[in-house]
């Protein structure tokens, strides 16, 4: 017996809220932050210049006070959608016109493709070279480096520049390294310099590992300027900026602007579920079907944290899949598996557009499915870095529209006391509470943690590093810069809700505190199961469960084959359909999920189905509905199954039918055995010795075990309801103990031999054998198989 989850009734309860006017938090790159404590090489210039962009003001080159002749690193720490990328394209055109080589580095392949597409509007094909051209021509065994080094606009991923091979094949990694080497030689011989552009640097920090930094420094003599941009800088970005600034004599200038709400806002809708969901169990997300219907005629974009949910939405195996409206969109599937690129002109569903794409339509619809973090080791999917991917995802809508976020109900609330007037009680009652932490405070906490960690073992580290016996025993602790790059984001996300721990606590806080520049919370609902309490008692299960079945359900069960009815009765007893009258006197049907209590203790349906007396009550109800019998004993069940199995044609044999046919064969052999070893006393009574099992044949006993093994392997209804020679199917040796168990069970199951004893030859060791020998527990007119 199994539960059908696909029709679990869910209540969608609208919740009230009020917004707070909290300044939008972002990571400030002040000189004190960029000058990492205890690092020897301090930044020469760490100016942080406020551009003071208005809510609807976009960045232009005119905003920037840049000395284009100066060797320096320029950082754009600006809100999403402010035109950072467009200005960088303008700067590419400017520096290219002045004879510089331009190298554009992005964290993802899709951004490389986007950059090429945009720059192709201004440059001839031969003036642009991307690392994708290397991969393509390598596969065709006809690659020539000449084209790549002649072009002065070069687009690649950050990991290629730093020669982080990732999952590249050796040939590809070697070819890229050879290409970069030849490129540096050509630039050196030309006497020209390079201007670097590092876009969305927060997604590329992992490449700035100590192992790959020498590959960055190879460009130090060729670099004129570096431009680095992101809307979501993190503590891990700090050492990356320092590393890049090494190329420009550690001179940095930061342009920033406060995060302000744009005039045109998307409507943000939170769908907070108390029930989990996954690719295997996506039913909690059924509201998406109605959203698709409501937004008919608009482009739908579904961004999922898990690829498995995308597969569940788009798979076509089931004739009528649960998410047929999603499938019918025939959406462009954008995942790591499909390699498809986001297309604003059609519907999209996938995992790879948290950043780097724009939805410019005023009617854009973005549905974001946040991974439900229900345990500490749960995967965050594409939202592994916490806040950056959340903020970037919401920001895909540029000109209004609707953003729907489906997320698991947070187990912890950020600053409960400060939000009791802003959210309903059901969202914070019984939940954990944590204080809010700004992004810069998080950075300071990580630095403090680093200092504490290594100060405690300073003496031990000194001893290790001073060892002379063997160089291999020496140990150098990681520097703060290395720890920031490798660990800071994951440590902060796993430790602090304000950095994205659990994902949903931050999203709720950010929505209520107006932290999204392009979207404002418009609606909030709680998705939960609709329950009603059902009290059951062990002594009266039959009547109590029967009462849960309305007349129409009883009629359906009566007409179904027995095993199909077993599946359906479980579904029926879990739900109750009631008609309610609304305030306007209209009526509607609602479905309630039954929450069971057995003898006063809450118990779920899965645990009930593991109790044989519960299953016996269900089986008895079905017998009552079909033939009027209020119970079905083990003996009745087995005799009826045997009779059903015999009645099948030989071409209809299944393993379960075969099992009961084999049981019938050993039953007949057992009856012959009883008749053979029993005898008449002087009174004419037929007797059999209580230890008759000692003369049971080994082969017969083995055949009994094989028949029972076959039944237990295929008749799950029997296994969950009755017991028959418990665990004997695992027996490998036939001995007197096994024979005794078979004798005792079969005597009660198949014969009219009772437990009354008779004396013979002064020994009371004999059972009375009643006539007829064969017992008959058959329930007529019931088809159990």
C-alpha positions in Angstrom: 0.0 0.0 0.0 1.4 3.4 -0.9 0.3 7.0 -0.7 -0.5 9.0 -3.8 1.1 12.4 -3.2 -0.1 14.0 -6.4 -3.4 15.2 -5.0 -2.3 16.4 -1.6 -4.7 19.3 -0.8 -2.9 22.5 -0.3 -4.3 25.7 1.2 -3.0 29.0 -0.2 -3.6 31.5 2.6 -3.0 35.2 1.8 -1.0 37.0 4.5 -0.9 40.6 5.4 2.4 42.6 5.8 3.8 46.1 5.9 7.0 47.3 4.4 9.9 48.9 6.3 12.0 51.7 4.8 15.4 50.2 5.4 18.4 51.5 3.4 19.5 48.9 0.9 22.5 47.1 2.2 25.5 46.5 -0.1 29.2 45.8 0.4 31.2 49.1 0.7 34.7 48.9 -0.8 36.3 51.6 1.4 40.0 52.2 1.6 40.1 50.6 5.0 38.5 47.4 3.6 40.7 47.2 0.5 43.8 47.7 2.6 43.6 44.2 4.2 45.0 44.2 7.8 48.5 42.7 8.2 49.2 42.6 4.5 52.5 44.3 3.5 51.6 45.8 0.1 49.1 48.5 0.8 47.0 50.2 -1.9 48.6 53.4 -3.1 45.3 55.1 -3.9 42.1 53.6 -2.5 39.7 56.4 -3.3 36.0 55.7 -3.0 34.1 58.2 -5.1 30.3 58.6 -4.8 28.6 59.0 -8.2 25.3 59.7 -6.4 23.2 58.3 -9.3 19.5 59.1 -9.1 16.9 56.3 -8.9 16.4 56.4 -12.6 19.8 57.7 -13.7 22.1 55.5 -15.8 25.9 55.5 -15.8 27.7 57.2 -18.6 31.3 57.9 -19.3 30.6 61.6 -18.4 30.0 60.5 -14.8 33.5 59.2 -14.5 36.5 61.3 -13.6 39.1 59.0 -15.1 42.6 59.9 -16.1 42.8 57.7 -19.1 46.6 58.0 -19.3 47.1 56.8 -15.7 47.9 53.2 -14.9 45.3 52.2 -12.4 42.4 49.8 -11.5 38.9 51.2 -11.8 36.2 49.5 -9.8 32.4 50.0 -10.5 30.5 49.1 -7.3 27.1 50.1 -8.6 23.5 48.8 -8.4 22.1 46.3 -10.9 20.7 47.7 -14.1 22.6 51.0 -14.0 24.4 50.5 -17.2 27.8 49.3 -16.0 28.1 46.9 -18.9 27.1 49.5 -21.5 29.7 51.9 -20.2 32.3 49.2 -20.3 31.5 48.6 -24.0 31.9 52.4 -24.6 35.3 52.2 -22.9 36.2 49.2 -25.0 35.5 51.3 -28.1 37.5 54.2 -26.8 40.6 52.2 -25.8 40.5 50.2 -29.0 40.4 53.4 -31.0 43.5 54.6 -29.1 45.5 51.4 -30.2 45.2 49.4 -27.0 44.6 45.7 -26.8 41.4 45.0 -24.9 40.8 41.8 -22.9 37.3 41.2 -21.6 37.0 38.5 -18.9 33.6 37.1 -17.8 32.8 34.3 -15.3 30.6 32.3 -17.7 30.6 31.2 -21.3 27.1 32.7 -21.9 28.5 36.1 -21.0 31.4 35.6 -23.4 28.8 35.0 -26.1 26.8 38.0 -25.0 29.8 40.3 -25.1 30.8 39.1 -28.6 27.2 39.6 -29.8 27.1 43.2 -28.4 30.6 44.2 -29.6 29.9 42.8 -33.0 27.6 45.8 -33.5 30.6 48.1 -33.6 33.5 46.0 -34.8 34.3 43.8 -37.8 34.4 40.0 -37.2 38.2 39.9 -37.7 38.7 42.5 -34.9 37.2 40.3 -32.2 38.5 36.9 -31.0 36.9 34.7 -28.3 38.3 31.7 -26.5 35.3 29.8 -27.9 37.0 30.0 -31.3 39.9 28.2 -29.8 37.7 25.3 -28.6 35.9 25.1 -31.9 38.9 25.0 -34.1 40.8 22.6 -31.8 38.1 20.0 -32.3 38.4 20.4 -36.0 42.2 19.9 -35.9 42.7 23.1 -38.0 43.5 25.7 -35.4 45.8 28.6 -36.3 46.9 31.1 -33.6 47.5 33.9 -36.1 43.9 35.1 -36.2 43.6 35.2 -32.4 46.7 37.3 -31.8 46.0 39.7 -34.6 42.6 40.8 -33.2 42.9 43.5 -30.5 39.5 42.7 -28.8 39.8 39.4 -27.0 36.9 37.9 -25.0 37.5 35.0 -22.6 36.5 33.6 -19.3 38.4 34.6 -16.2 39.4 31.1 -15.6 41.1 31.0 -19.0 43.1 34.1 -18.3 44.3 32.6 -15.0 44.8 29.2 -16.8 42.5 27.4 -14.4 41.9 24.3 -16.5 38.6 23.3 -14.8 37.1 20.4 -16.8 39.1 21.1 -20.0 40.7 18.2 -21.8 44.5 18.3 -21.7 44.6 19.3 -25.4 42.3 22.3 -24.9 44.1 23.5 -21.8 47.5 23.2 -23.5 46.2 25.1 -26.6 44.8 27.9 -24.5 48.0 28.3 -22.6 50.0 28.3 -25.8 47.6 30.9 -27.3 48.0 33.3 -24.2 51.8 32.9 -24.4 51.9 33.8 -28.1 49.4 36.7 -27.5 51.7 38.2 -24.8 54.7 37.9 -27.2 52.8 39.7 -30.0 51.6 42.5 -27.7 55.2 42.9 -26.3 56.7 43.1 -29.8 54.0 45.6 -30.8 54.9 48.0 -28.0 51.2 48.3 -27.1 49.5 47.9 -23.7 46.4 46.0 -22.5 43.2 47.3 -20.9 41.4 44.6 -18.9 37.7 44.4 -18.2 36.6 42.0 -15.4 32.8 41.8 -15.4 30.6 40.2 -12.6 33.8 39.6 -10.6 31.8 38.2 -7.7 31.2 35.0 -9.8 34.8 34.6 -10.7 36.6 34.8 -7.4 37.3 31.1 -7.2 39.8 31.5 -10.1 42.1 33.8 -8.0 43.6 30.9 -6.2 47.3 31.1 -5.1 48.0 28.3 -7.7 46.9 30.5 -10.6 48.0 33.9 -9.5 51.4 33.7 -11.3 49.5 33.5 -14.6 47.9 36.8 -13.8 51.2 38.4 -12.9 52.6 37.5 -16.3 50.6 40.5 -17.6 52.1 43.0 -15.2 54.4 44.7 -17.8 51.7 44.8 -20.4 48.8 46.3 -18.4 47.7 49.9 -18.7 44.3 49.7 -16.9 41.9 47.3 -15.3 38.1 47.8 -15.0 36.3 45.6 -12.5 32.6 45.7 -12.0 29.8 44.1 -10.0 26.6 45.0 -8.3 27.1 42.4 -5.6 30.6 42.6 -4.3 31.4 40.2 -1.4 34.2 39.9 1.2 35.8 37.4 -1.2 36.1 40.1 -3.8 38.5 42.2 -1.6 41.7 40.2 -2.2 40.7 39.7 -5.8 40.7 43.5 -6.3 44.1 43.6 -4.7 45.4 40.9 -6.9 44.2 42.6 -10.0 45.5 46.0 -8.8 49.0 44.4 -8.8 48.9 44.8 -12.6 48.5 48.6 -12.1 51.0 49.2 -9.4 48.3 48.7 -6.7 46.5 51.9 -7.6 42.7 51.6 -7.2 39.8 54.0 -7.6 36.3 52.8 -6.6 33.2 54.4 -8.1 30.1 53.6 -6.2 26.5 54.7 -5.8 24.0 54.0 -3.1 21.3 51.5 -3.9 18.0 53.2 -4.5 14.6 52.0 -5.5 13.9 52.6 -9.2 10.7 54.4 -10.1 9.4 51.5 -12.2 9.1 48.5 -9.9 8.2 44.9 -10.6 5.6 43.3 -8.4 7.2 40.9 -6.0 5.1 37.9 -4.8 6.3 35.5 -2.1 4.9 32.0 -2.0 6.0 30.6 1.3 5.5 26.8 1.7 5.5 24.8 4.9 5.8 21.7 2.7 9.0 20.6 1.1 9.5 20.1 -2.7 12.0 18.6 -5.0 12.4 17.0 -8.4 10.8 13.8 -7.1 8.2 15.6 -5.1 7.3 18.9 -6.9 3.6 18.9 -6.0 3.8 21.8 -3.6 4.6 24.0 -6.6 1.3 23.4 -8.4 0.4 27.1 -8.1 2.8 27.7 -11.0 0.2 26.1 -13.3 -2.4 28.7 -12.3 0.2 31.5 -12.7 0.8 30.4 -16.3 -2.9 30.5 -17.0 -3.2 34.0 -15.3 -0.3 35.4 -17.4 -1.4 34.0 -20.7 0.0 36.0 -23.5 3.1 37.1 -21.5 6.5 35.5 -21.6 7.1 33.2 -18.7 10.6 32.6 -17.3 11.0 29.9 -14.6 14.4 29.9 -12.8 15.0 26.9 -10.6 17.8 26.3 -8.1 17.7 22.6 -9.0 18.0 21.1 -12.4 15.9 18.1 -11.1 12.9 20.4 -10.7 13.3 21.6 -14.3 13.3 18.0 -15.4 10.2 17.3 -13.4 8.4 20.2 -15.0 9.4 19.3 -18.6 9.5 15.5 -18.7 7.0 13.9 -21.0 6.9 10.3 -19.7 3.5 10.6 -18.0 0.5 10.8 -20.3 -0.9 13.7 -18.3 2.0 15.1 -16.3 1.2 17.2 -13.2 2.9 20.2 -14.8 1.3 20.0 -18.2 0.8 23.8 -18.5 4.5 24.2 -18.0 5.3 21.6 -20.6 2.8 23.1 -23.0 4.8 26.4 -22.9 7.4 24.5 -25.0 9.9 26.7 -23.2 13.6 27.1 -24.1 15.3 24.8 -21.5 18.4 26.5 -20.2 20.5 24.2 -18.0 24.0 22.9 -17.8 22.9 19.8 -19.6 21.2 21.5 -22.5 23.7 24.4 -23.0 20.8 26.5 -24.4 21.1 30.3 -24.2 18.4 32.4 -22.6 16.1 34.0 -25.2 13.9 36.9 -24.0 11.6 36.5 -27.0 10.3 33.2 -25.9 9.4 31.3 -22.7 12.5 30.0 -20.7 12.9 27.5 -17.9 16.2 26.5 -16.4 19.0 27.1 -13.9 21.6 29.2 -15.7 20.2 32.7 -15.9 20.6 34.1 -12.4 22.9 36.7 -13.9 23.9 38.1 -17.3 20.5 38.3 -19.0 18.0 41.1 -19.1 14.2 40.8 -19.3 13.3 44.3 -20.6 9.6 43.8 -21.3 7.3 45.7 -19.0 5.1 42.5 -18.9 8.0 40.2 -18.0 7.2 37.3 -15.7 9.9 35.7 -13.6 9.2 32.7 -11.4 12.1 31.8 -9.1 12.1 28.4 -7.3 14.4 28.7 -4.3 15.8 25.4 -3.0 14.1 24.3 0.2 16.8 24.2 2.8 15.3 21.7 5.4 18.6 20.4 6.8 22.2 21.6 7.3 23.7 19.5 4.5 21.0 20.4 1.8 22.2 21.7 -1.5 21.7 25.4 -2.3 21.9 24.6 -6.1 22.6 27.7 -8.2 22.1 29.8 -5.1 25.2 28.5 -3.3 26.7 32.0 -2.9 23.6 33.2 -1.0 22.8 36.9 -1.4 24.6 37.7 -4.8 22.6 35.1 -6.7 19.3 36.1 -5.0 19.7 39.8 -5.7 21.0 39.1 -9.2 18.1 36.8 -10.0 15.4 39.2 -8.9 17.2 42.0 -10.9 16.7 40.2 -14.2 13.4 42.2 -14.6 14.5 45.6 -15.8 11.2 47.4 -16.5 8.6 46.2 -14.1 6.5 43.0 -14.5 6.0 40.3 -11.9 8.5 38.3 -9.8 7.1 35.2 -8.0 9.4 33.5 -5.5 8.6 30.1 -4.2 10.5 29.2 -1.1 10.4 27.1 2.0 9.0 28.6 5.2 12.0 29.9 7.2 12.8 28.1 10.4 14.7 31.2 11.6 13.6 34.8 11.3 16.0 37.7 11.1 15.2 40.2 13.9 11.8 38.9 15.0 11.2 41.7 17.5 11.8 44.3 14.8 9.3 42.7 12.5 6.3 41.6 14.6 4.3 44.6 13.3 5.3 43.8 9.7 4.6 40.1 9.3 1.8 37.8 10.5 2.4 35.8 13.7 2.3 32.5 12.0 5.5 33.3 10.2 7.5 33.9 13.4 5.8 31.9 16.1 8.1 29.1 17.3 10.9 30.2 15.0 14.5 30.9 15.9 15.6 34.5 16.0 18.9 36.1 14.8 20.1 39.6 14.6 20.6 41.2 11.2 24.2 41.6 10.1 25.3 44.0 7.4 27.6 42.8 4.6 30.5 44.8 5.9 29.9 43.6 9.5 30.1 40.1 8.0 33.5 40.9 6.5 34.8 42.1 9.9 33.5 39.0 11.6 35.3 36.7 9.2 38.6 38.7 9.7 38.1 38.4 13.5 37.5 34.7 13.2 40.6 34.3 11.1 42.7 36.1 13.6 41.3 34.1 16.5 41.8 30.8 14.7 45.5 31.3 13.9 46.4 33.2 17.0 45.5 30.2 19.1 48.0 28.0 17.3 50.6 30.6 16.6 53.3 28.8 18.7 52.6 25.4 17.1 52.7 27.0 13.6 56.0 28.6 14.4 57.5 25.3 15.5 56.3 23.6 12.3 57.6 26.3 10.0 61.0 26.3 11.8 61.7 22.6 11.4 65.0 21.9 9.6 64.8 18.1 9.4 62.6 18.0 6.4 61.2 20.7 4.1 58.1 18.5 3.7 57.2 19.0 7.3 57.2 22.8 7.2 53.8 24.5 7.3 52.7 27.9 6.3 49.1 28.9 7.4 46.9 30.4 4.7 47.1 34.2 4.6 43.9 36.2 5.2 43.7 36.9 1.5 43.8 33.2 0.7 41.1 32.4 3.3 38.9 35.3 2.0 39.1 33.9 -1.6 38.6 30.3 -0.7 36.4 30.2 2.3 34.7 33.5 3.2 31.6 33.3 1.1 30.8 29.7 2.0 31.6 30.3 5.7 29.4 33.4 5.9 26.5 31.8 4.0 26.6 28.7 6.1 26.8 30.7 9.4 24.7 33.8 9.0 21.1 34.1 7.7 21.9 37.7 6.8 24.3 36.3 4.2 21.8 33.7 2.9 21.9 30.8 5.3 18.8 28.7 4.6 18.1 31.3 1.7 14.4 31.9 2.8 15.2 33.9 6.0 17.1 36.5 4.0 14.5 36.6 1.2 11.8 37.3 3.7 13.8 40.0 5.5 14.9 41.6 2.2 11.3 41.7 0.8 9.9 43.3 4.0 12.9 45.7 4.2 12.6 46.8 0.6 16.1 45.6 -0.4 15.5 44.9 -4.1 16.2 47.9 -6.3 13.8 46.8 -9.0 11.0 45.0 -7.2 8.6 45.7 -4.3 6.7 43.2 -2.3 3.1 43.2 -3.4 1.6 39.9 -2.1 2.5 37.1 0.3 0.9 33.8 0.7 1.4 30.7 2.9 1.2 27.4 1.2 0.3 24.6 3.6 -1.7 21.5 3.9 -5.4 21.9 4.9 -5.9 19.6 8.0 -8.6 18.3 10.1 -8.0 16.1 13.1 -9.2 12.5 13.1 -9.2 10.5 16.3 -8.8 6.8 16.0 -8.8 4.0 18.6 -7.1 0.7 18.3 -10.2 -1.1 19.5 -12.7 0.4 17.1 -10.7 1.0 13.9 -13.2 -0.7 11.5 -16.1 1.6 12.4 -14.0 4.8 12.6 -12.3 4.3 9.3 -15.6 3.2 7.6 -17.1 6.5 8.7 -14.5 8.4 6.8 -15.8 7.0 3.5 -18.8 8.8 2.0 -21.4 6.8 0.1 -20.0 7.6 -3.3 -16.5 6.5 -2.3 -17.9 3.2 -0.9 -19.7 2.5 -4.3 -16.4 3.2 -6.2 -14.5 0.8 -3.9 -17.2 -1.9 -4.2 -16.8 -1.8 -8.0 -13.0 -1.9 -8.1 -10.8 -5.0 -8.2 -9.6 -5.8 -4.7 -6.0 -4.6 -5.0 -7.0 -1.4 -6.8 -9.5 -0.8 -4.1 -6.7 -1.2 -1.5 -4.8 1.6 -3.2 -7.8 3.9 -3.4 -9.1 3.4 0.1 -5.8 4.8 1.4 -6.3 7.9 -0.7 -9.9 8.2 0.3 -9.4 8.0 4.1 -6.8 10.8 4.0 -9.1 13.4 2.5 -12.4 14.8 3.2 -14.4 17.1 0.9 -16.7 19.5 2.6 -19.1 22.1 1.3 -18.8 25.5 3.1 -20.9 28.6 3.0 -19.1 31.9 2.4 -20.1 35.2 3.9 -22.0 36.1 0.7 -24.0 32.9 1.0 -22.2 31.3 -1.9 -21.0 27.7 -1.4 -17.8 26.0 -2.4 -16.1 22.7 -1.9 -12.9 22.4 0.0 -10.6 19.5 0.5 -9.2 18.8 3.9 -6.3 16.5 4.7 -7.0 14.2 7.6 -4.4 14.3 10.4 -4.6 11.1 12.4 -4.3 10.5 16.1 -4.2 6.9 17.3 -5.2 6.4 20.9 -4.6 10.2 21.4 -1.1 10.2 19.8 -0.4 12.0 16.5 0.7 9.5 13.8 1.2 9.9 10.1 -0.2 7.7 7.4 3.1 6.0 6.6 3.5 4.8 10.2 -0.1 3.6 10.3 0.4 1.6 7.1 3.3 -0.2 8.9 0.9 -1.5 11.5 -0.8 -4.8 10.6 -3.9 -4.2 12.6 -4.5 -1.0 10.7 -4.1 -2.8 7.3 -6.4 -5.6 8.6 -9.1 -3.0 9.3 -8.8 -1.6 5.8 -8.9 -5.1 4.2 -12.0 -5.9 6.4 -13.8 -2.8 5.2 -13.3 -3.8 1.6 -14.6 -7.2 2.3 -17.6 -5.7 4.1 -18.3 -3.4 1.1 -18.0 -6.3 -1.4 -19.7 -9.3 0.3 -20.9 -8.0 3.7 -18.2 -9.7 5.8 -16.8 -7.4 8.5 -13.5 -9.2 8.8 -11.0 -11.1 6.8 -8.8 -13.4 8.8 -5.4 -14.7 7.7 -6.9 -18.1 7.0 -9.7 -16.6 4.9 -7.2 -14.5 3.0 -4.9 -17.4 2.1 -7.6 -19.9 1.3 -9.4 -17.4 -1.0 -6.1 -16.4 -2.7 -5.4 -20.1 -3.4 -8.8 -20.6 -4.9 -8.4 -17.4 -7.0 -5.0 -18.6 -8.2 -6.3 -22.1 -9.2 -9.1 -20.4 -11.2 -6.7 -18.5 -13.5 -5.8 -19.8 -16.9 -2.3 -21.0 -17.4 -1.5 -18.2 -19.8 -2.4 -15.7 -17.0 0.2 -16.8 -14.5 2.1 -14.1 -12.6 4.6 -14.6 -9.8 1.9 -13.9 -7.1 -0.5 -16.5 -8.7 2.4 -18.9 -9.1 3.2 -18.5 -5.4 -0.3 -19.4 -4.3 -0.5 -22.3 -6.7 2.7 -23.7 -5.2 1.2 -23.1 -1.7 -1.8 -25.2 -2.8 0.5 -28.0 -3.9 2.2 -28.2 -0.6 -1.1 -27.9 1.2 -2.3 -31.0 -0.6 0.9 -32.8 0.2 0.5 -31.8 3.9 -3.1 -33.1 4.0 -1.9 -36.5 2.6 0.8 -36.5 5.2 -1.7 -35.9 8.0 -4.0 -38.7 6.7 -1.0 -41.1 6.4 0.5 -40.6 9.9 -2.8 -40.4 11.8 -4.6 -43.4 13.3 -7.8 -44.5 15.0 -8.0 -45.3 18.7 -10.3 -47.8 20.3 -13.0 -45.2 20.6 -12.9 -44.6 16.8 -11.3 -41.2 17.2 -8.6 -40.2 14.6 -5.4 -39.1 16.4 -2.0 -37.7 15.3 1.1 -37.3 17.4 1.9 -33.8 18.5 5.5 -34.2 17.3 4.5 -35.6 13.9 6.7 -32.9 12.4 9.7 -35.1 13.2 8.8 -37.4 10.3 8.1 -34.6 7.8 10.1 -35.0 4.6 13.0 -32.5 4.1 12.1 -31.9 0.4 8.5 -31.2 1.3 9.6 -28.7 4.0 11.9 -27.0 1.5 9.0 -26.8 -1.0 7.0 -25.1 1.7 9.7 -22.5 2.2 10.0 -21.8 -1.5 6.2 -21.2 -1.9 6.2 -18.9 1.1 9.2 -17.0 -0.2 7.5 -16.5 -3.5 4.3 -15.2 -1.9 6.1 -12.8 0.4 8.2 -11.4 -2.4 5.1 -10.6 -4.5 2.1 -10.2 -2.3 2.9 -6.9 -0.5 -0.7 -6.6 0.7 -0.3 -9.9 2.6 3.1 -8.9 4.0 1.8 -5.6 5.4 -1.4 -7.2 6.9 -0.7 -10.8 8.1 2.1 -12.9 9.3 3.0 -16.4 8.0 6.1 -18.3 9.3 7.9 -15.1 10.0 11.4 -14.9 8.4 11.3 -18.6 7.3 11.8 -17.4 3.7 15.4 -16.6 4.7 16.1 -20.2 5.9 18.8 -22.1 4.2 18.9 -25.3 6.4 16.0 -27.6 7.1 16.1 -28.9 10.7 13.6 -30.0 13.3 12.9 -26.5 14.4 11.9 -25.4 10.9 9.8 -28.5 10.5 8.1 -27.8 13.8 7.2 -24.3 12.7 5.8 -25.5 9.3 3.8 -28.3 11.1 2.3 -25.8 13.6 1.4 -23.2 11.0 0.0 -25.6 8.4 -2.0 -27.6 11.0 -3.9 -24.5 12.0 -4.1 -23.1 8.5 -5.2 -26.1 6.5 -6.6 -28.7 8.8 -9.4 -29.3 11.3 -6.8 -30.4 13.9 -7.5 -28.5 17.1 -5.4 -28.0 20.2 -7.3 -30.5 22.3 -5.1 -33.4 23.3 -6.0 -37.1 23.7 -4.1 -39.9 25.6 -2.9 -43.0 24.0 -0.7 -45.6 25.6 -0.8 -43.5 28.8 0.7 -40.5 27.0 -1.3 -37.3 26.4 0.7 -36.4 23.3 -1.9 -36.7 20.6 -4.2 -34.2 18.8 -7.8 -35.1 17.8 -8.2 -35.0 14.0 -11.7 -33.8 13.1 -13.4 -34.8 9.9 -13.1 -33.7 7.2 -9.3 -33.3 7.7 -9.2 -30.2 5.3 -10.3 -26.9 6.8 -12.3 -24.6 4.5 -12.0 -20.8 5.1 -12.8 -19.8 1.6 -14.7 -16.5 1.2 -16.9 -17.0 -1.9 -17.4 -14.3 -4.5 -14.3 -12.4 -3.6 -11.4 -12.0 -6.0 -8.3 -11.1 -4.1 -5.7 -11.6 -6.9 
